[in-house]
């Protein structure tokens, strides 16, 4: 028995676990989907490494 009174393997424990499972699932899906978006900072660094000049706004 846990300190909260839930018995391991009981229906009450299974019901209490559902919100945690949904949170972990949604967080994982969100982070995987967000990971495929290119970051503007990394996109600039990638264009400089391909031989394209970096933009210099101050030097005119």
Backbone atoms as SQL, in Angstrom:
CREATE TABLE atoms (id INTEGER PRIMARY KEY, chain TEXT, resi INTEGER, resn TEXT, atom TEXT, x REAL, y REAL, z REAL);
INSERT INTO atoms VALUES
  (1, 'A', 1, 'UNK', 'N', 0.842, -1.176, 0.000),
  (2, 'A', 1, 'UNK', 'CA', 0.000, 0.000, 0.000),
  (3, 'A', 1, 'UNK', 'C', 0.890, 1.243, 0.000),
  (4, 'A', 2, 'UNK', 'N', 0.543, 2.211, -0.805),
  (5, 'A', 2, 'UNK', 'CA', 1.289, 3.469, -0.861),
  (6, 'A', 2, 'UNK', 'C', 0.890, 4.377, 0.288),
  (7, 'A', 3, 'UNK', 'N', 1.630, 5.449, 0.490),
  (8, 'A', 3, 'UNK', 'CA', 1.328, 6.400, 1.558),
  (9, 'A', 3, 'UNK', 'C', -0.020, 7.068, 1.327),
  (10, 'A', 4, 'UNK', 'N', -0.443, 7.166, 0.041),
  (11, 'A', 4, 'UNK', 'CA', -1.719, 7.820, -0.248),
  (12, 'A', 4, 'UNK', 'C', -2.897, 6.877, -0.087),
  (13, 'A', 5, 'UNK', 'N', -2.647, 5.594, 0.162),
  (14, 'A', 5, 'UNK', 'CA', -3.731, 4.652, 0.360),
  (15, 'A', 5, 'UNK', 'C', -4.074, 3.840, -0.877),
  (16, 'A', 6, 'UNK', 'N', -3.364, 4.057, -1.984),
  (17, 'A', 6, 'UNK', 'CA', -3.627, 3.278, -3.192),
  (18, 'A', 6, 'UNK', 'C', -2.873, 1.961, -3.131),
  (19, 'A', 7, 'UNK', 'N', -3.547, 0.891, -3.475),
  (20, 'A', 7, 'UNK', 'CA', -2.932, -0.428, -3.492),
  (21, 'A', 7, 'UNK', 'C', -2.303, -0.643, -4.864),
  (22, 'A', 8, 'UNK', 'N', -1.080, -1.155, -4.889),
  (23, 'A', 8, 'UNK', 'CA', -0.388, -1.403, -6.150),
  (24, 'A', 8, 'UNK', 'C', -1.186, -2.375, -7.009),
  (25, 'A', 9, 'UNK', 'N', -1.428, -1.981, -8.253),
  (26, 'A', 9, 'UNK', 'CA', -2.151, -2.833, -9.191),
  (27, 'A', 9, 'UNK', 'C', -3.658, -2.700, -9.123),
  (28, 'A', 10, 'UNK', 'N', -4.164, -1.797, -8.304),
  (29, 'A', 10, 'UNK', 'CA', -5.612, -1.651, -8.186),
  (30, 'A', 10, 'UNK', 'C', -6.163, -0.780, -9.306),
  (31, 'A', 11, 'UNK', 'N', -7.480, -0.777, -9.441),
  (32, 'A', 11, 'UNK', 'CA', -8.136, 0.049, -10.458),
  (33, 'A', 11, 'UNK', 'C', -7.936, 1.536, -10.157),
  (34, 'A', 12, 'UNK', 'N', -7.882, 1.890, -8.888),
  (35, 'A', 12, 'UNK', 'CA', -7.671, 3.286, -8.510),
  (36, 'A', 12, 'UNK', 'C', -6.284, 3.757, -8.953),
  (37, 'A', 13, 'UNK', 'N', -5.296, 2.900, -8.836),
  (38, 'A', 13, 'UNK', 'CA', -3.951, 3.272, -9.281),
  (39, 'A', 13, 'UNK', 'C', -3.919, 3.412, -10.796),
  (40, 'A', 14, 'UNK', 'N', -4.598, 2.531, -11.506),
  (41, 'A', 14, 'UNK', 'CA', -4.639, 2.612, -12.965),
  (42, 'A', 14, 'UNK', 'C', -5.295, 3.911, -13.411),
  (43, 'A', 15, 'UNK', 'N', -6.375, 4.301, -12.762),
  (44, 'A', 15, 'UNK', 'CA', -7.056, 5.556, -13.103),
  (45, 'A', 15, 'UNK', 'C', -6.185, 6.764, -12.773),
  (46, 'A', 16, 'UNK', 'N', -5.434, 6.685, -11.684),
  (47, 'A', 16, 'UNK', 'CA', -4.563, 7.797, -11.306),
  (48, 'A', 16, 'UNK', 'C', -3.364, 7.916, -12.246),
  (49, 'A', 17, 'UNK', 'N', -3.020, 6.840, -12.943),
  (50, 'A', 17, 'UNK', 'CA', -1.875, 6.840, -13.850),
  (51, 'A', 17, 'UNK', 'C', -2.225, 7.408, -15.220),
  (52, 'A', 18, 'UNK', 'N', -3.481, 7.404, -15.610),
  (53, 'A', 18, 'UNK', 'CA', -3.901, 7.853, -16.947),
  (54, 'A', 18, 'UNK', 'C', -3.472, 9.291, -17.247),
  (55, 'A', 19, 'UNK', 'N', -3.682, 10.283, -16.360),
  (56, 'A', 19, 'UNK', 'CA', -3.234, 11.651, -16.680),
  (57, 'A', 19, 'UNK', 'C', -1.727, 11.753, -16.890),
  (58, 'A', 20, 'UNK', 'N', -0.954, 11.028, -16.100),
  (59, 'A', 20, 'UNK', 'CA', 0.498, 11.054, -16.270),
  (60, 'A', 20, 'UNK', 'C', 0.884, 10.454, -17.611),
  (61, 'A', 21, 'UNK', 'N', 0.253, 9.365, -17.999),
  (62, 'A', 21, 'UNK', 'CA', 0.535, 8.734, -19.289),
  (63, 'A', 21, 'UNK', 'C', 0.212, 9.688, -20.435),
  (64, 'A', 22, 'UNK', 'N', -0.937, 10.350, -20.365),
  (65, 'A', 22, 'UNK', 'CA', -1.324, 11.281, -21.433),
  (66, 'A', 22, 'UNK', 'C', -0.364, 12.465, -21.508),
  (67, 'A', 23, 'UNK', 'N', 0.088, 12.959, -20.352),
  (68, 'A', 23, 'UNK', 'CA', 1.041, 14.073, -20.332),
  (69, 'A', 23, 'UNK', 'C', 2.353, 13.657, -20.984),
  (70, 'A', 24, 'UNK', 'N', 2.881, 12.507, -20.607),
  (71, 'A', 24, 'UNK', 'CA', 4.151, 12.039, -21.171),
  (72, 'A', 24, 'UNK', 'C', 4.025, 11.807, -22.677),
  (73, 'A', 25, 'UNK', 'N', 2.913, 11.244, -23.116),
  (74, 'A', 25, 'UNK', 'CA', 2.687, 10.993, -24.536),
  (75, 'A', 25, 'UNK', 'C', 2.617, 12.303, -25.315),
  (76, 'A', 26, 'UNK', 'N', 1.835, 13.259, -24.819),
  (77, 'A', 26, 'UNK', 'CA', 1.695, 14.532, -25.536),
  (78, 'A', 26, 'UNK', 'C', 3.009, 15.313, -25.535),
  (79, 'A', 27, 'UNK', 'N', 3.752, 15.264, -24.457),
  (80, 'A', 27, 'UNK', 'CA', 5.045, 15.957, -24.402),
  (81, 'A', 27, 'UNK', 'C', 6.018, 15.351, -25.411),
  (82, 'A', 28, 'UNK', 'N', 6.056, 14.036, -25.488),
  (83, 'A', 28, 'UNK', 'CA', 6.929, 13.378, -26.448),
  (84, 'A', 28, 'UNK', 'C', 6.576, 13.712, -27.887),
  (85, 'A', 29, 'UNK', 'N', 5.290, 13.694, -28.210),
  (86, 'A', 29, 'UNK', 'CA', 4.850, 14.025, -29.572),
  (87, 'A', 29, 'UNK', 'C', 5.174, 15.480, -29.894),
  (88, 'A', 30, 'UNK', 'N', 4.927, 16.385, -28.956),
  (89, 'A', 30, 'UNK', 'CA', 5.209, 17.799, -29.174),
  (90, 'A', 30, 'UNK', 'C', 6.698, 18.043, -29.429),
  (91, 'A', 31, 'UNK', 'N', 7.549, 17.426, -28.609),
  (92, 'A', 31, 'UNK', 'CA', 8.985, 17.660, -28.762),
  (93, 'A', 31, 'UNK', 'C', 9.530, 17.056, -30.048),
  (94, 'A', 32, 'UNK', 'N', 9.002, 15.931, -30.468),
  (95, 'A', 32, 'UNK', 'CA', 9.442, 15.344, -31.739),
  (96, 'A', 32, 'UNK', 'C', 9.018, 16.248, -32.890),
  (97, 'A', 33, 'UNK', 'N', 7.785, 16.728, -32.860),
  (98, 'A', 33, 'UNK', 'CA', 7.291, 17.596, -33.938),
  (99, 'A', 33, 'UNK', 'C', 8.033, 18.930, -33.949),
  (100, 'A', 34, 'UNK', 'N', 8.297, 19.495, -32.805),
  (101, 'A', 34, 'UNK', 'CA', 8.999, 20.774, -32.727),
  (102, 'A', 34, 'UNK', 'C', 10.463, 20.625, -33.135),
  (103, 'A', 35, 'UNK', 'N', 11.028, 19.470, -32.936),
  (104, 'A', 35, 'UNK', 'CA', 12.425, 19.250, -33.266),
  (105, 'A', 35, 'UNK', 'C', 12.717, 19.308, -34.752),
  (106, 'A', 36, 'UNK', 'N', 11.715, 19.181, -35.601),
  (107, 'A', 36, 'UNK', 'CA', 11.939, 19.190, -37.035),
  (108, 'A', 36, 'UNK', 'C', 11.817, 20.584, -37.640),
  (109, 'A', 37, 'UNK', 'N', 11.488, 21.575, -36.843),
  (110, 'A', 37, 'UNK', 'CA', 11.441, 22.949, -37.348),
  (111, 'A', 37, 'UNK', 'C', 12.838, 23.551, -37.305),
  (112, 'A', 38, 'UNK', 'N', 13.309, 24.140, -38.396),
  (113, 'A', 38, 'UNK', 'CA', 14.645, 24.738, -38.358),
  (114, 'A', 38, 'UNK', 'C', 14.653, 26.009, -37.510),
  (115, 'A', 39, 'UNK', 'N', 15.688, 26.154, -36.740),
  (116, 'A', 39, 'UNK', 'CA', 15.843, 27.343, -35.910),
  (117, 'A', 39, 'UNK', 'C', 16.428, 28.466, -36.767),
  (118, 'A', 40, 'UNK', 'N', 15.960, 29.719, -36.629),
  (119, 'A', 40, 'UNK', 'CA', 16.515, 30.816, -37.424),
  (120, 'A', 40, 'UNK', 'C', 18.013, 31.012, -37.189),
  (121, 'A', 41, 'UNK', 'N', 18.482, 30.797, -35.973),
  (122, 'A', 41, 'UNK', 'CA', 19.897, 30.969, -35.680),
  (123, 'A', 41, 'UNK', 'C', 20.710, 29.911, -36.412),
  (124, 'A', 42, 'UNK', 'N', 20.251, 28.683, -36.375),
  (125, 'A', 42, 'UNK', 'CA', 20.975, 27.606, -37.049),
  (126, 'A', 42, 'UNK', 'C', 20.885, 27.737, -38.561),
  (127, 'A', 43, 'UNK', 'N', 19.789, 28.275, -39.070),
  (128, 'A', 43, 'UNK', 'CA', 19.652, 28.461, -40.509),
  (129, 'A', 43, 'UNK', 'C', 20.677, 29.489, -41.002),
  (130, 'A', 44, 'UNK', 'N', 20.908, 30.554, -40.223),
  (131, 'A', 44, 'UNK', 'CA', 21.931, 31.553, -40.585),
  (132, 'A', 44, 'UNK', 'C', 23.313, 30.942, -40.563),
  (133, 'A', 45, 'UNK', 'N', 23.610, 30.163, -39.561),
  (134, 'A', 45, 'UNK', 'CA', 24.929, 29.541, -39.451),
  (135, 'A', 45, 'UNK', 'C', 25.157, 28.582, -40.608),
  (136, 'A', 46, 'UNK', 'N', 24.111, 27.881, -41.028),
  (137, 'A', 46, 'UNK', 'CA', 24.238, 26.956, -42.135),
  (138, 'A', 46, 'UNK', 'C', 24.489, 27.666, -43.444),
  (139, 'A', 47, 'UNK', 'N', 23.888, 28.832, -43.658),
  (140, 'A', 47, 'UNK', 'CA', 24.108, 29.555, -44.907),
  (141, 'A', 47, 'UNK', 'C', 25.518, 30.128, -44.960),
  (142, 'A', 48, 'UNK', 'N', 26.069, 30.510, -43.812),
  (143, 'A', 48, 'UNK', 'CA', 27.449, 31.016, -43.782),
  (144, 'A', 48, 'UNK', 'C', 28.440, 29.901, -44.061),
  (145, 'A', 49, 'UNK', 'N', 28.143, 28.704, -43.610),
  (146, 'A', 49, 'UNK', 'CA', 29.080, 27.606, -43.821),
  (147, 'A', 49, 'UNK', 'C', 29.068, 27.136, -45.273),
  (148, 'A', 50, 'UNK', 'N', 28.061, 27.495, -46.056),
  (149, 'A', 50, 'UNK', 'CA', 27.991, 27.117, -47.463),
  (150, 'A', 50, 'UNK', 'C', 28.641, 28.147, -48.373),
  (151, 'A', 51, 'UNK', 'N', 29.354, 29.101, -47.800),
  (152, 'A', 51, 'UNK', 'CA', 30.074, 30.069, -48.607),
  (153, 'A', 51, 'UNK', 'C', 29.283, 31.326, -48.934),
  (154, 'A', 52, 'UNK', 'N', 28.092, 31.467, -48.401),
  (155, 'A', 52, 'UNK', 'CA', 27.318, 32.681, -48.642),
  (156, 'A', 52, 'UNK', 'C', 27.740, 33.727, -47.617),
  (157, 'A', 53, 'UNK', 'N', 27.873, 34.969, -48.025),
  (158, 'A', 53, 'UNK', 'CA', 28.311, 35.997, -47.074),
  (159, 'A', 53, 'UNK', 'C', 27.245, 36.251, -46.011),
  (160, 'A', 54, 'UNK', 'N', 27.714, 36.548, -44.821),
  (161, 'A', 54, 'UNK', 'CA', 26.804, 36.896, -43.736),
  (162, 'A', 54, 'UNK', 'C', 26.320, 38.311, -43.929),
  (163, 'A', 55, 'UNK', 'N', 25.107, 38.596, -43.510),
  (164, 'A', 55, 'UNK', 'CA', 24.578, 39.956, -43.664),
  (165, 'A', 55, 'UNK', 'C', 25.210, 40.860, -42.609),
  (166, 'A', 56, 'UNK', 'N', 25.662, 42.030, -43.051),
  (167, 'A', 56, 'UNK', 'CA', 26.255, 43.005, -42.129),
  (168, 'A', 56, 'UNK', 'C', 25.440, 44.285, -42.245),
  (169, 'A', 57, 'UNK', 'N', 24.564, 44.489, -41.289),
  (170, 'A', 57, 'UNK', 'CA', 23.693, 45.657, -41.312),
  (171, 'A', 57, 'UNK', 'C', 24.441, 46.917, -40.897),
  (172, 'A', 58, 'UNK', 'N', 25.405, 46.815, -40.002),
  (173, 'A', 58, 'UNK', 'CA', 26.082, 47.985, -39.453),
  (174, 'A', 58, 'UNK', 'C', 27.132, 48.547, -40.431),
  (175, 'A', 59, 'UNK', 'N', 27.702, 47.703, -41.241),
  (176, 'A', 59, 'UNK', 'CA', 28.779, 48.150, -42.148),
  (177, 'A', 59, 'UNK', 'C', 28.187, 48.595, -43.487),
  (178, 'A', 60, 'UNK', 'N', 27.812, 49.841, -43.585),
  (179, 'A', 60, 'UNK', 'CA', 27.281, 50.368, -44.860),
  (180, 'A', 60, 'UNK', 'C', 28.081, 51.534, -45.333);
